[in-house]
Amino acid sequence: MQSLSWLLPIFAAVCPTQALIVGPSHNAGLVFRHGLIGSASRFAGSRLSESFPVIGIDEVTEPAALLAARSIKTQLLKLPDEVSIGPVECTYLQTNVPRSSRPPVVFLHGFDSSCIEYRRLMPLLEEQGIEAYAVDLVGWGFSSTSNVRDVSIRTKREHLYAFWQTVCGGRPMVLSGTSLGAAVAIDFCAAHPDAPASTVLIDPQGFIDGAPPVPKPLARLGIRVLKSWPLRWFANQLAYFDKKAMATDDAIRVGLLHVSRDGWEDDALEWLLGGGYSVSKLVPKLAQKPCLLLWGRQDEILPAADFLPQFQAAIPEAIFRWVDDCGHVPHLERPQFTAVAIAAFVRGQEVPFDASAKVMAETTSPSPASR
């Protein structure tokens, strides 16, 4: 088993556990990559864009995933010359809701995922009249990396800032991060405190700093393992509470769609060899703005018993709500619940559901599949 220890950070990365917070090399040289170019109409009632091929989508059956793939939009962004060699593409989903006086919601997906992670939440927020965007973080998702110098933390920060300025018009936003996406949000809020009007953290990662190194000679092989079916299957088993209904082969196929993007393997390798996000000291800065904290009560990846007390100590005024009968991904497993909670928060209304902050034994109760 010791000879396979180099695989542990990779396994943990796809199952976002403690070792998932692997990061980019900040000394990466100029890298030329080739990515996807394309666009689609608005989220509701769109047709599949012929210029944006989502490879593997023909094997997917979930209607929400098919709709999301048909709805991906693309925007060219201007990033600083220090991190780019030309306009950088950004792929994202958007609700078909006019701008209003309320701030838009910007969602950040988890490690090695894509905007399609929000496929079940976005239509529900559209029904609620919430202007929302789900962004592909550069280096992951479908966003092309052909014109970026690296996929470092700084590049991800600049990419998100340019998206906020260009697509959201620089209006104060509700910035929401799920799992590792929460670490991205925490880092961004510290660098640009005027950008967020508030934050929404969903089963967040914020108190695991850094990650164990991976030997370079074995790293590329590890990346190929990262996109293997067995590893993704096990990750799915950990991610959901209702494993029988949610951890399906189709869910694995959806989760693998973005790995066919040109440059994915090189980007993943660069990220794997870096040092990762270290944002624990930045979490208290979120206390300066309203914050909604949602946590799946049965999260096996980032158990509430281990991490919720730290968030509540750092952000004591945060509005906390349990998501019952739910694992690590409330936006996928309990999208109706998540949409109602976020819509109420955005409108400044009372957020419904269980507000008890007590971490009880049932936070780690067995899933239906293991009973």
JOKATA-V349596 format. One record per residue. N is the residue number from 1. SS is DSSP state (H for helix, E for strand, C for the rest). Layout:
[[N;SS] [N;SS]]
This chain:
[[1;C] [2;H] [3;H] [4;H] [5;H] [6;H] [7;H] [8;H] [9;H] [10;H] [11;H] [12;H] [13;H] [14;H] [15;C] [16;C] [17;C] [18;H] [19;H] [20;H] [21;C] [22;C] [23;C] [24;C] [25;C] [26;C] [27;C] [28;C] [29;C] [30;C] [31;C] [32;C] [33;C] [34;C] [35;C] [36;C] [37;C] [38;C] [39;C] [40;C] [41;C] [42;C] [43;C] [44;C] [45;C] [46;C] [47;C] [48;C] [49;C] [50;C] [51;C] [52;C] [53;C] [54;C] [55;C] [56;C] [57;H] [58;H] [59;H] [60;C] [61;C] [62;C] [63;H] [64;H] [65;H] [66;H] [67;H] [68;H] [69;H] [70;H] [71;C] [72;C] [73;E] [74;E] [75;E] [76;E] [77;E] [78;C] [79;C] [80;C] [81;C] [82;C] [83;C] [84;E] [85;C] [86;C] [87;C] [88;E] [89;E] [90;E] [91;E] [92;E] [93;E] [94;E] [95;C] [96;C] [97;C] [98;C] [99;C] [100;C] [101;C] [102;C] [103;C] [104;C] [105;E] [106;E] [107;E] [108;E] [109;C] [110;C] [111;C] [112;C] [113;C] [114;C] [115;H] [116;H] [117;H] [118;H] [119;H] [120;H] [121;H] [122;H] [123;H] [124;H] [125;H] [126;H] [127;H] [128;C] [129;C] [130;C] [131;C] [132;E] [133;E] [134;E] [135;E] [136;C] [137;C] [138;C] [139;C] [140;C] [141;C] [142;C] [143;C] [144;C] [145;C] [146;C] [147;C] [148;E] [149;C] [150;C] [151;C] [152;C] [153;H] [154;H] [155;H] [156;H] [157;H] [158;H] [159;H] [160;H] [161;H] [162;H] [163;H] [164;H] [165;H] [166;H] [167;C] [168;C] [169;C] [170;C] [171;C] [172;C] [173;E] [174;E] [175;E] [176;E] [177;E] [178;E] [179;C] [180;H] [181;H] [182;H] [183;H] [184;H] [185;H] [186;H] [187;H] [188;H] [189;H] [190;H] [191;H] [192;C] [193;C] [194;C] [195;C] [196;E] [197;E] [198;E] [199;E] [200;E] [201;E] [202;E] [203;C] [204;C] [205;C] [206;C] [207;C] [208;C] [209;C] [210;C] [211;C] [212;C] [213;C] [214;C] [215;C] [216;H] [217;H] [218;H] [219;H] [220;H] [221;H] [222;H] [223;H] [224;H] [225;H] [226;H] [227;C] [228;C] [229;H] [230;H] [231;H] [232;H] [233;H] [234;H] [235;H] [236;H] [237;H] [238;H] [239;H] [240;C] [241;C] [242;C] [243;H] [244;H] [245;H] [246;H] [247;C] [248;C] [249;H] [250;H] [251;H] [252;H] [253;H] [254;H] [255;H] [256;C] [257;H] [258;H] [259;H] [260;H] [261;C] [262;C] [263;C] [264;H] [265;H] [266;H] [267;H] [268;H] [269;H] [270;H] [271;H] [272;H] [273;C] [274;C] [275;C] [276;C] [277;C] [278;C] [279;C] [280;H] [281;H] [282;H] [283;H] [284;H] [285;H] [286;H] [287;H] [288;H] [289;C] [290;E] [291;E] [292;E] [293;E] [294;E] [295;E] [296;E] [297;C] [298;C] [299;C] [300;C] [301;C] [302;C] [303;C] [304;H] [305;H] [306;H] [307;H] [308;H] [309;H] [310;H] [311;H] [312;H] [313;H] [314;H] [315;C] [316;C] [317;C] [318;C] [319;E] [320;E] [321;E] [322;E] [323;E] [324;C] [325;C] [326;C] [327;C] [328;C] [329;C] [330;H] [331;H] [332;H] [333;H] [334;C] [335;H] [336;H] [337;H] [338;H] [339;H] [340;H] [341;H] [342;H] [343;H] [344;H] [345;H] [346;H] [347;H] [348;C] [349;C] [350;C] [351;C] [352;C] [353;C] [354;C] [355;C] [356;C] [357;C] [358;C] [359;C] [360;C] [361;H] [362;H] [363;H] [364;H] [365;C] [366;C] [367;C] [368;H] [369;H] [370;H] [371;C]]
